[in-house]
Structure formats: structure tokens, C-alpha cells
Amino acid sequence: MKIAIAGAAGRMGQMLIQEISRTEGCKLAAALEGPGSKALGTDAGGGVKIVSDAAAAIGAANAIIDFTVPAATVAHARIAADKGVAMVIGTTGLSPGDREELAASARQIPIVFTPNMSVGVNMLLKLVADAARVLGPGYDLEIVETHHRAKRDAPSGTALRLAQALAEATGRDLAATARYDRHGEIGARSDEEIGIQTVRGGDVVGDHTVHFLGVGERIEITHRATSRDTFAHGAVRAALWLAGGGSNGTGQRRGPGLYDMRDVLDL
């Protein structure tokens, strides 16, 4: 499995390259950065030079893993679709229009798109949906997410995905029931609200807690990421899955479509 990494000089890109180097069945085929990057021309690993020619980098691979910014991700998806290259996307902060662009590319190639590649977080998505269905309407639903001070988007993509999982499990319209801030004289909480609160500071990799608040009791389900290695491991696992399934990526390549980590993990 020949894999290209977009954002190869960044912290996540470097972790992805390291994960590829220690994963059987795949190798680094190309390393991509923006035209102004100081890393251009340097060795990303294994003699692969970092380049800015997206078409050449993507064309050299069977799959591209992209943890960059929305505009770059959408552009890379167009190129990947044109060249028939599978794609794994961990970029957050995409707009509805960006997501429509990705869906259009996914009609030509297989794409795994999820705001969090962690195996544990995707297990969390299943657990909270199951809990919401079992507990029923007598419990108020709240999400609190914490990330490092440099994170640019809020709430996190994972928090929004958790909110969507809760909304789907309880038959709610998230756009109508999500509550992102509380300040001043706000009145009593409504039964339908799904609260999503953001904390930023320090070097926190990513904490997400879902609160089920009932009368006389509460349940809290928490996932804490202590290293970004878990995201890199999940992304490479997803790339191998796109190649055809098992842990070593053997078998027939996935058909075009927009997948997420629940598909990869058979959840």
C-alpha cells in the first residue's frame, strides 16, 4: 500500500510517517506540503522528499492521508478523484459546502472521513448512542470537550460528531436543539437541548465527556487522548482497510463512497 501524506512537515504528518514506517503492508510514497513551506526538499523519511506538487504526490500513491486545512483537503480530494486515489481525511472545521465537495469526490473514489481517527473515540460514539436510547428522555444530554490552546476550531469535530450521534439516537434535529453557549438570564434548560461546551488551554491532546444527567443520578462517559499516536494508528488502519480489508490490507479495494471509522471498525 503506497501512501502519500499531506501536511507531511506538521506534527500530525510526522506521526503518520512514523506510523507508516512501522506498519507492515504499507510504505511512504510521497510527502506533500504547501508551496511556502520551509520543509520543501527535505527528507520526510526513507529518502522521500517533501514536495508541493499535489498532483504528482497524489498520483504516486494508492491512498492519501490528509490532516491539513479545509481548503487544501477539498483541493486534494478533487485531485485524488481525478487520479483514482483513495483518501483518508482527518481534517476538522469543514463547512457544509466543503462536505458537499467531499461527497462529490466520494462518488468516484473511496474516502474515509471522520473528525477523529481514534479507535477509542469511535467506540465512544457507539456507547453514547446506545446509552441515549436506553436511558430515554428523562436524562439531559451534555458534551464537554477540552483541547490545547492552539486548536483553531470550536467545538471540536469529535464533539459535533458525538452530538450528532446523540441526536440520531433520540430522534432530535441537532440544528434545532444544539446549545453552544450559556450566558446571562437564559431561563430553564429545555428537555430537547443537547449542550456542547468548549474548553481550551495548555497542551491537552483531546478530552471528551458526555454527561447523561438524570434526577438523583448521572452517568459520565469520557475518552481522554494522551498522545496523537492513536490518531495516526487509526488513519493508517483506515488506509489499509480501503485497500481491501484486514489488518494487512489484503483483498479487493473498497468501492467509491464516503465511509467513516465505524465502517473501518465494523461498528
ZIGI-V277822 format. One record per pair of residues at least 12 apart in sequence whose C-alpha atoms are under 8 Angstrom apart, sorted by sequence separation. I is the first residue (numbers start at 1). GAP is how many residues later the second one is. If there is no record, write none. Layout:
# ZIGI-V277822
i & gap
I & GAP
I & GAP
This chain:
# ZIGI-V277822
i & gap
5 & 12
40 & 12
209 & 12
210 & 12
242 & 12
31 & 13
209 & 13
241 & 13
145 & 14
179 & 14
181 & 14
208 & 14
209 & 14
144 & 15
163 & 15
177 & 15
178 & 15
179 & 15
180 & 15
181 & 15
207 & 15
208 & 15
64 & 16
73 & 16
143 & 16
177 & 16
178 & 16
179 & 16
180 & 16
181 & 16
207 & 16
208 & 16
28 & 17
31 & 17
33 & 17
35 & 17
177 & 17
178 & 17
179 & 17
180 & 17
207 & 17
28 & 18
30 & 18
31 & 18
32 & 18
33 & 18
34 & 18
58 & 18
73 & 18
178 & 18
206 & 18
207 & 18
29 & 19
30 & 19
31 & 19
32 & 19
33 & 19
143 & 19
206 & 19
28 & 20
30 & 20
31 & 20
32 & 20
143 & 20
172 & 20
174 & 20
205 & 20
206 & 20
30 & 21
32 & 21
58 & 21
59 & 21
64 & 21
66 & 21
70 & 21
205 & 21
32 & 22
54 & 22
58 & 22
63 & 22
64 & 22
65 & 22
66 & 22
67 & 22
68 & 22
69 & 22
70 & 22
87 & 22
89 & 22
204 & 22
205 & 22
3 & 23
5 & 23
8 & 23
62 & 23
63 & 23
64 & 23
65 & 23
66 & 23
67 & 23
68 & 23
69 & 23
70 & 23
86 & 23
87 & 23
88 & 23
89 & 23
90 & 23
92 & 23
205 & 23
238 & 23
241 & 23
1 & 24
2 & 24
3 & 24
4 & 24
7 & 24
8 & 24
9 & 24
55 & 24
59 & 24
61 & 24
62 & 24
63 & 24
64 & 24
65 & 24
66 & 24
67 & 24
69 & 24
70 & 24
74 & 24
81 & 24
84 & 24
85 & 24
86 & 24
87 & 24
88 & 24
89 & 24
90 & 24
91 & 24
1 & 25
2 & 25
3 & 25
4 & 25
5 & 25
6 & 25
7 & 25
8 & 25
32 & 25
54 & 25
58 & 25
63 & 25
65 & 25
66 & 25
70 & 25
77 & 25
80 & 25
81 & 25
84 & 25
86 & 25
87 & 25
88 & 25
89 & 25
90 & 25
141 & 25
1 & 26
2 & 26
3 & 26
4 & 26
5 & 26
6 & 26
7 & 26
31 & 26
59 & 26
89 & 26
90 & 26
238 & 26
2 & 27
3 & 27
4 & 27
5 & 27
6 & 27
7 & 27
17 & 27
30 & 27
58 & 27
71 & 27
74 & 27
78 & 27
81 & 27
90 & 27
167 & 27
237 & 27
4 & 28
17 & 28
29 & 28
30 & 28
70 & 28
74 & 28
77 & 28
81 & 28
80 & 29
9 & 30
14 & 30
30 & 30
29 & 31
30 & 31
163 & 31
29 & 32
137 & 33
163 & 33
128 & 34
132 & 34
136 & 34
9 & 35
8 & 36
125 & 36
129 & 36
133 & 36
160 & 36
125 & 37
128 & 37
129 & 37
132 & 37
133 & 37
159 & 37
128 & 38
132 & 38
126 & 39
129 & 39
130 & 39
125 & 40
129 & 40
9 & 41
116 & 41
155 & 41
8 & 42
115 & 42
116 & 42
155 & 42
156 & 42
115 & 43
155 & 43
154 & 44
115 & 46
151 & 49
159 & 49
140 & 51
143 & 51
145 & 51
149 & 51
150 & 51
140 & 52
141 & 52
142 & 52
143 & 52
144 & 52
145 & 52
146 & 52
147 & 52
148 & 52
149 & 52
4 & 53
140 & 53
141 & 53
142 & 53
143 & 53
144 & 53
145 & 53
146 & 53
147 & 53
148 & 53
149 & 53
4 & 54
13 & 54
137 & 54
140 & 54
141 & 54
142 & 54
143 & 54
144 & 54
145 & 54
146 & 54
147 & 54
148 & 54
149 & 54
12 & 55
142 & 55
144 & 55
146 & 55
147 & 55
148 & 55
149 & 55
4 & 56
147 & 56
148 & 56
4 & 57
147 & 57
148 & 57
2 & 58
3 & 58
4 & 58
6 & 58
146 & 58
147 & 58
148 & 58
2 & 59
3 & 59
4 & 59
5 & 59
6 & 59
7 & 59
147 & 59
1 & 60
2 & 60
3 & 60
4 & 60
5 & 60
6 & 60
7 & 60
93 & 60
146 & 60
147 & 60
1 & 61
2 & 61
3 & 61
4 & 61
5 & 61
6 & 61
7 & 61
92 & 61
145 & 61
146 & 61
1 & 62
3 & 62
6 & 62
145 & 62
146 & 62
93 & 63
145 & 63
92 & 64
93 & 64
144 & 64
145 & 64
92 & 65
143 & 65
144 & 65
143 & 66
144 & 66
143 & 67
142 & 68
143 & 68
141 & 69
142 & 69
141 & 70
142 & 70
140 & 71
141 & 71
142 & 71
140 & 72
141 & 72
139 & 73
140 & 73
139 & 74
140 & 74
139 & 75
138 & 76
139 & 76
138 & 77
132 & 80
128 & 82
128 & 93
124 & 97
124 & 98
124 & 99
121 & 102
120 & 103
119 & 111
118 & 112
117 & 113
118 & 113
117 & 114
116 & 115
117 & 115
118 & 115
119 & 115
117 & 116
118 & 116
117 & 117
117 & 118
112 & 126
112 & 130
111 & 131
110 & 132
122 & 139
122 & 140
126 & 141
119 & 142
110 & 144
117 & 144
123 & 144
90 & 145
110 & 145
111 & 145
113 & 145
109 & 146
110 & 146
111 & 146
112 & 146
113 & 146
114 & 146
119 & 146
88 & 147
109 & 147
110 & 147
111 & 147
112 & 147
113 & 147
114 & 147
108 & 148
109 & 148
110 & 148
111 & 148
112 & 148
113 & 148
107 & 149
108 & 149
110 & 149
112 & 149
88 & 150
106 & 150
107 & 150
88 & 151
106 & 151
107 & 151
87 & 152
106 & 152
86 & 153
103 & 154
103 & 155
86 & 156
65 & 170
65 & 171
65 & 174
64 & 175
63 & 176
19 & 210
15 & 213
19 & 213
15 & 214
19 & 214
26 & 214
25 & 215
12 & 216
16 & 216
20 & 216
15 & 217
16 & 217
19 & 217
16 & 219
12 & 220
16 & 220
25 & 223
24 & 224
25 & 224
3 & 236
1 & 239
1 & 242
1 & 248
